[in-house]
Structures are given as C-alpha cells and as structure tokens.
Amino acid sequence: MTNRTQHSQPLSEAALLRISATVIARLCGQTAFASKE
C-alpha cells in the first residue's frame, strides 16, 4: 500500500522535496552564519 500511495500521490513527493529544500536552506543559512561568526 505504501508503494501505491507514493505513485498515486505525486504531490507528497513534491511536498517532501519542498520541505527538504527548506531544511537544507535553513541548515546552509545556519552554517553560513556560524562560519561568519
């Protein structure tokens, strides 16, 4: 059922990609600020 859910809901993948991008951006931002300090 997990496989069917993933294939039936591409929006979930898009949401995960957006969340991942946001998390990565935040981590990069924190790293950048930490490096500057």
C-alpha positions as protocol buffer text, in pm:
chain_id: "A"
residue {
  index: 1
  type: MET
  ca { x: 0 y: 0 z: 0 }
}
residue {
  index: 2
  type: THR
  ca { x: 292 y: 231 z: 64 }
}
residue {
  index: 3
  type: ASN
  ca { x: 405 y: 197 z: -296 }
}
residue {
  index: 4
  type: ARG
  ca { x: 55 y: 267 z: -426 }
}
residue {
  index: 5
  type: THR
  ca { x: 26 y: 574 z: -207 }
}
residue {
  index: 6
  type: GLN
  ca { x: 354 y: 714 z: -338 }
}
residue {
  index: 7
  type: HIS
  ca { x: 257 y: 653 z: -701 }
}
residue {
  index: 8
  type: SER
  ca { x: -97 y: 781 z: -652 }
}
residue {
  index: 9
  type: GLN
  ca { x: 13 y: 1097 z: -472 }
}
residue {
  index: 10
  type: PRO
  ca { x: 300 y: 1274 z: -655 }
}
residue {
  index: 11
  type: LEU
  ca { x: 208 y: 1582 z: -452 }
}
residue {
  index: 12
  type: SER
  ca { x: 354 y: 1407 z: -149 }
}
residue {
  index: 13
  type: GLU
  ca { x: 690 y: 1379 z: -324 }
}
residue {
  index: 14
  type: ALA
  ca { x: 673 y: 1746 z: -425 }
}
residue {
  index: 15
  type: ALA
  ca { x: 591 y: 1840 z: -66 }
}
residue {
  index: 16
  type: LEU
  ca { x: 882 y: 1633 z: 63 }
}
residue {
  index: 17
  type: LEU
  ca { x: 1114 y: 1798 z: -190 }
}
residue {
  index: 18
  type: ARG
  ca { x: 999 y: 2144 z: -80 }
}
residue {
  index: 19
  type: ILE
  ca { x: 1041 y: 2054 z: 287 }
}
residue {
  index: 20
  type: SER
  ca { x: 1385 y: 1908 z: 220 }
}
residue {
  index: 21
  type: ALA
  ca { x: 1485 y: 2218 z: 24 }
}
residue {
  index: 22
  type: THR
  ca { x: 1364 y: 2439 z: 309 }
}
residue {
  index: 23
  type: VAL
  ca { x: 1552 y: 2234 z: 568 }
}
residue {
  index: 24
  type: ILE
  ca { x: 1870 y: 2236 z: 357 }
}
residue {
  index: 25
  type: ALA
  ca { x: 1837 y: 2611 z: 306 }
}
residue {
  index: 26
  type: ARG
  ca { x: 1800 y: 2663 z: 680 }
}
residue {
  index: 27
  type: LEU
  ca { x: 2095 y: 2437 z: 756 }
}
residue {
  index: 28
  type: CYS
  ca { x: 2306 y: 2619 z: 496 }
}
residue {
  index: 29
  type: GLY
  ca { x: 2195 y: 2951 z: 640 }
}
residue {
  index: 30
  type: GLN
  ca { x: 2285 y: 2845 z: 993 }
}
residue {
  index: 31
  type: THR
  ca { x: 2620 y: 2714 z: 873 }
}
residue {
  index: 32
  type: ALA
  ca { x: 2686 y: 3038 z: 687 }
}
residue {
  index: 33
  type: PHE
  ca { x: 2603 y: 3246 z: 994 }
}
residue {
  index: 34
  type: ALA
  ca { x: 2813 y: 3017 z: 1215 }
}
residue {
  index: 35
  type: SER
  ca { x: 3105 y: 3046 z: 973 }
}
residue {
  index: 36
  type: LYS
  ca { x: 3076 y: 3425 z: 963 }
}
residue {
  index: 37
  type: GLU
  ca { x: 3078 y: 3438 z: 1342 }
}
